């Protein structure tokens, strides 16, 4: 069975956009353009009512189609920034446990299938 994260994300509108990143520098009246092998994934999640839940950018190098490796790195970075203590101190320790369970269930489902998110249009 799909957990909260799986069903939540599958039932939401997720917009992903990617861009090549170019750094422009102005030096003595001349424009210097540095082209990097850096990608930018922009994501936006809306709930069933069309209300924005979360929006962000992930920037880095990617070697996998649709920048899935870059998305994993972003998820790992965000997970590493979460402290259980904040949930405990705010009296929402059950919410922490809920999210952990949903993440674990989502990962279990992802492991079962070669294509988890369906067709990307």
C-alpha positions in Angstrom: 0.0 0.0 0.0 1.2 3.5 -0.8 1.9 5.6 2.3 1.1 9.2 3.0 4.0 10.5 1.0 3.4 8.2 -2.0 -0.4 8.8 -2.2 0.1 12.5 -1.3 2.6 13.1 -4.0 0.8 11.0 -6.6 -2.4 12.9 -5.9 -0.7 16.3 -6.1 0.4 18.4 -9.0 4.2 18.4 -9.1 5.9 20.6 -11.6 9.5 20.1 -12.3 11.6 22.4 -14.5 15.3 22.2 -15.3 17.7 24.8 -16.6 21.3 24.9 -17.5 23.0 27.4 -15.2 25.2 30.1 -16.7 27.2 32.5 -14.6 27.6 36.0 -16.0 30.4 38.3 -14.7 30.9 41.9 -15.7 34.7 42.7 -16.0 35.9 46.1 -17.3 33.0 46.7 -19.5 33.1 43.2 -21.0 30.7 40.4 -20.3 32.3 37.1 -19.4 30.1 34.1 -19.6 31.1 30.9 -17.6 29.1 27.9 -18.7 29.0 25.1 -16.1 27.8 21.6 -16.3 25.3 22.5 -13.6 21.5 21.8 -13.7 18.7 23.4 -11.9 15.5 21.5 -11.0 12.6 23.7 -10.0 9.8 21.9 -8.2 6.4 23.0 -7.0 3.8 21.0 -5.1 0.2 21.9 -4.9 -2.5 20.2 -2.9 -5.9 19.0 -4.4 -7.3 22.5 -4.1 -4.5 24.0 -6.1 -2.9 25.6 -3.0 0.9 25.8 -3.0 2.4 23.5 -0.4 6.1 23.8 -1.2 8.3 25.2 -3.9 12.1 25.2 -4.4 15.1 24.7 -6.5 17.8 22.1 -6.5 21.1 23.1 -8.3 24.0 20.8 -9.0 25.6 18.4 -11.4 23.5 15.5 -12.8 24.4 12.5 -14.9 21.0 10.7 -14.9 18.0 11.4 -17.2 15.4 13.8 -15.7 18.1 14.7 -13.1 16.9 12.0 -10.7 20.4 11.8 -9.1 20.2 15.5 -8.4 16.7 15.1 -6.9 18.0 12.3 -4.6 20.8 14.6 -3.5 18.3 17.3 -2.7 16.1 15.0 -0.7 19.2 13.7 1.3 20.3 17.2 2.0 16.8 18.2 3.3 16.5 15.1 5.4 19.9 15.8 7.0 18.6 19.2 8.0 15.7 17.9 10.1 16.0 17.5 13.8 13.7 15.3 15.8 14.2 17.5 18.8 12.3 20.4 17.1 9.2 18.1 16.8 9.6 17.0 20.5 10.0 20.6 21.8 7.0 21.8 19.8 4.8 18.9 21.1 4.5 17.4 17.6 6.6 14.3 18.1 3.9 12.1 16.5 4.1 14.2 13.3 7.8 13.3 13.2 7.0 9.6 13.5 4.3 9.9 10.9 6.6 11.5 8.3 9.4 8.9 9.0 6.8 6.1 8.5 5.6 7.7 5.3 9.1 8.2 3.9 10.0 4.5 4.7 6.8 3.3 3.0 7.5 5.5 -0.1 11.0 4.2 -0.3 9.7 0.6 -0.1 7.3 1.3 -2.9 10.0 3.0 -5.1 12.2 -0.1 -4.7 9.5 -2.4 -6.1 9.1 -0.7 -9.5 11.5 0.4 -12.2 9.1 3.4 -13.0 7.5 4.9 -9.9 6.2 8.3 -11.0 4.6 7.4 -14.3 5.2 9.1 -17.6 6.9 12.4 -17.5 5.3 14.8 -20.1 
